[in-house]
Amino acid sequence: YIGCALANLSCNIANHEPIVKIGGLQPMIALAYDNDQNVHLQAAAALRGFSVTGNIKMKIVQEGGLEPLSRLLLSDNNEVLRETTACLCNLSLGDENKFEISKCGAVAPLISLITSEDSIVACHACECLANLAEMIDIQEIIARGDAVIPCMAAMRSRHIDVQREGARIVANLSASSDKFA
């Protein structure tokens, strides 16, 4: 029940600071390690909700939220994947988090999710990778993960948002002087 309560509370930005102030991030992160997919969903939803608040983005990373989020990228539950990729996408908006995300094991699963049949998952995966690829030092990590071919598939998606974000990854990677293909 705590996961559901935290996910619901995360929907209201006014709740974010008070909950974080009393140590509310740790229960969310701990729940993401649970074995139950329903608990995973609630934990990912709560973390996604909190990840929209600027100063809390870094706190999620500092308190160890990236490891369980990276593990949740391997889920076979589309709802968990939607919440997890959305959360990582939000976290990747802050330059201070980009290197941490690139080092936590999230890049390879995100690359595999570029071609997800779920357009929301595919779009969030592409958007997160495109955000990460804004940093020159991370471009090589993404390219070494063989992202170019899945990006080409994303650019042929029937979903315009997936096309756009797939193209943004390629555009960011092409800004580098390194050879990726």
N, C-alpha and C positions, 0 to 999 in steps of 0.2 A: 504493500500500500504506500510505502514511503516514496517509491519511484513514481507512482502515479501522482501523488500529492506534489512532489517536486516538479514534475513535468507540467502540471496544471499551474503551479505558482510561477513557473518560468515564463508563462505567457504574458505576464504583466511586468513591464520593465521596472515599475515602482518597487517590486519585490526583490529585484536583483541585489542591490547594495546591502539591504538589511540581512538577507539570507547568507550572502557571502561573508559579511562581517561576523556572523555567529558560527562560521565554519561549515556552511551548507554545501560547499563544493566537494568535500571529501566523501560524503555519503553518495553523491551522484557518481563520482569516479569509482568508488568501491562497487556500486551496483553494476557498473559496466563490465565487471569481471565475473558476475554471476553466471551460472550455467543455463538459466531459463531465458528463452528468447523474448518472452513478454517483459521480463525485467530489463533485458538489453534495450528493448524498444523504449521503455520509459526512461531509462538512464540516458540514452542517446537523445531523446526528445528534450529532456531537461537540460542537458549540456548544450544542445543546439539553441534552446531558448536563451540561456545565459550567455551564449557566445555572441549575441548581437550587441552586448554592452561593451564599449571600448576598453575600459580598464580591466574588465573581467576576462577578456580574451587572454591576456597575458597570464592572469592568475590560473586559468584552466591549464595552461601549458606548464607553469611553474609548479603546480600541485600534482603533476603527473597524469594529466588527462589524455595526453597523446598516445601513450601505450595501449590503453584499452580501446580508444577510438580506432587505432590502427588494426587491432584484432577484430573489431566489429566490421571492418571493411571486408572481412572474409565470410561474413554471414551469408546464408542462403535465403534470408528473409528480406524482401524488398522494402518493407517499411523500416526495418532497422537500417538498411543501406541508405534509404532516403534521408533519414535523420542524421546518420553519421556523416555522409558526404556533405550535407548542408552545414553541419557543425564545422567540419574541417574547412569548408569553403569560407565560412565566416572567420574562422581563426586565421586563415591565410591572407586575409585583407591587411593584417598588420605586418609590416616589414620585420618587426622584432620576432615574429613567430615563424617566418618562412623557413629559416635555416633549421629550426627545431623540427618542423614538420618534415622537411626533406631528410632528416637524419633518423626519424623514429620508425621507419619501415612502412610508411604510408604510400610512398611513390609507386611502388610496383602494383599494389592492389588498386590504386586509383587509375593507373594506366589500364589495367584489365577491365575496369568499370567504364572506361570510355565507350566501349561497344555494348554496354548493357542494353537489353531490350526495353528496360524501363527508362523512358526519356528523361525523367526527373533525376534519376541516379546518374545517367550518362552526362546530363548537363552539369550537375554539381561536381562530378569528377573532373570534367573538362575545365570548368571554371576554377576549381581549386588548383589544378595543374597550371593553368594559364597564369593565375596569380603568382604561383611559385616561380614560374619561368620568367617573371619580371626581373628576377635577380640573376645576374650573369653567372654567378658561381653555382647556381642550382640548375641552370640550363643543361649542363653536361650530365648531371645525375638523371634528369628526365630523359634526355636523349639516349643515354646508356641503357635505360630501361626499355628501349625499343618503342618509344611513344609515337614515332612519326607515322607508322603504318596504321595504328588504330586512329590517329588523328585524321588521316585521310578518309577512313571509313566514317568517322564522325561528321566530316564535312559533306558526306553524301547522305547523311541522315534525312529522313523526311521531316524532322523537327528543326525548325529554324534556329531555336535557341541552342541546340546541340551543335548545329553547323557553325554558328557564330563562335561559340566557345572553343570548338575544335580548331577553327581557323585562328583564334587568338593564341592558342598554344603554339601553332606552327609559326605565326608571326613573331612571337616572342623568341622562339628558338632560332628563327632565321636572323635575328638581330646579332647573333653571336658569330664570331669569325671561325669557330670550330666547325669541322665537317661532321655531320650527324648521320647522314644516310650511307 
